[in-house]
Amino acid sequence: MPQTVTPTEKQDYSAQVRRAARNKERVRLTQGDKAIAAVIPIEDLEYFERLEDYVDLLESLEATEEAIEKGGVLLWEKFKAELELESK
């Protein structure tokens, strides 16, 4: 669970960055009652990026499968053969 902090000075922001890095904590920065940003450990960011890449891959595979099912995919070898026929 992220710790919620309302920094009042630039020093406070630096302290929250150090805290996230050192303690592996997620820190939610607020302004008044509104959350405006979050500081997370780099390991969390790397995990989220890997997760995002995985989701992108799954979506790509689903789209490819759908295109194959609908006949919208031309295999490279067939495409290449058609190009060779046209160029003669």
C-alpha positions as MATLAB code, in Angstrom:
seq = 'MPQTVTPTEKQDYSAQVRRAARNKERVRLTQGDKAIAAVIPIEDLEYFERLEDYVDLLESLEATEEAIEKGGVLLWEKFKAELELESK';
ca = [
       0.000    0.000    0.000;
       1.499    3.355   -0.988;
       2.347    5.863    1.706;
       0.570    9.183    1.061;
       2.661   12.319    1.521;
       2.018   16.004    0.880;
       5.449   17.534    0.323;
       5.772   21.208    1.200;
       9.259   21.952   -0.150;
      11.641   20.639   -2.801;
      13.605   18.883   -0.058;
      10.520   16.855    0.761;
      10.341   15.573   -2.827;
      13.980   14.514   -2.709;
      13.370   12.746    0.571;
      10.461   10.814   -0.931;
      12.564    9.743   -3.924;
      15.299    8.504   -1.579;
      12.700    6.761    0.554;
      11.217    4.930   -2.426;
      14.655    3.868   -3.619;
      16.073    2.884   -0.239;
      13.034    1.262    1.361;
      11.430   -0.063   -1.841;
       8.264    1.859   -0.936;
       5.630    3.326   -3.218;
       4.935    6.926   -2.275;
       1.855    8.829   -3.422;
       2.404   12.592   -3.603;
      -0.608   14.779   -2.987;
      -1.528   18.399   -3.327;
      -4.361   19.149   -0.998;
      -6.637   16.121   -1.187;
      -5.646   15.230   -4.744;
      -2.999   12.660   -5.678;
      -0.726   14.289   -8.274;
       2.132   11.813   -8.740;
       3.745    8.679   -7.436;
       7.325    7.755   -6.700;
       8.043    4.062   -7.044;
      11.162    1.924   -6.762;
      12.893    1.248  -10.077;
      12.185   -2.470   -9.645;
       8.462   -1.725   -9.698;
       8.814    0.360  -12.851;
      10.795   -2.417  -14.562;
       8.141   -4.940  -13.515;
       5.334   -2.738  -14.872;
       7.233   -2.285  -18.153;
       7.715   -6.067  -18.506;
       4.035   -6.577  -17.734;
       3.096   -3.975  -20.346;
       5.344   -5.703  -22.924;
       3.692   -9.036  -22.099;
       0.206   -7.575  -22.561;
       1.312   -6.048  -25.890;
       2.610   -9.449  -27.002;
      -0.652  -11.165  -26.059;
      -2.657   -8.551  -27.962;
      -0.397   -8.970  -30.979;
      -0.806  -12.742  -30.916;
      -4.591  -12.401  -30.622;
      -4.688   -9.984  -33.562;
      -2.513  -12.295  -35.661;
      -4.696  -15.277  -34.815;
      -7.831  -13.319  -35.730;
      -6.287  -12.209  -39.031;
      -5.313  -15.791  -39.880;
      -8.835  -17.008  -39.081;
     -10.345  -14.343  -41.342;
      -7.887  -15.064  -44.139;
      -6.247  -11.671  -43.863;
      -2.698  -12.957  -43.568;
      -0.495  -13.783  -46.536;
       2.445  -15.977  -45.670;
       5.831  -14.556  -46.665;
       6.717  -17.449  -48.981;
       3.441  -17.113  -50.870;
       3.805  -13.327  -51.082;
       7.372  -13.673  -52.346;
       6.282  -16.210  -54.975;
       3.524  -13.855  -56.163;
       6.015  -11.001  -56.478;
       8.339  -13.165  -58.524;
       5.484  -14.122  -60.874;
       4.514  -10.489  -61.374;
       8.042   -9.370  -62.141;
       8.410  -11.864  -65.037;
];
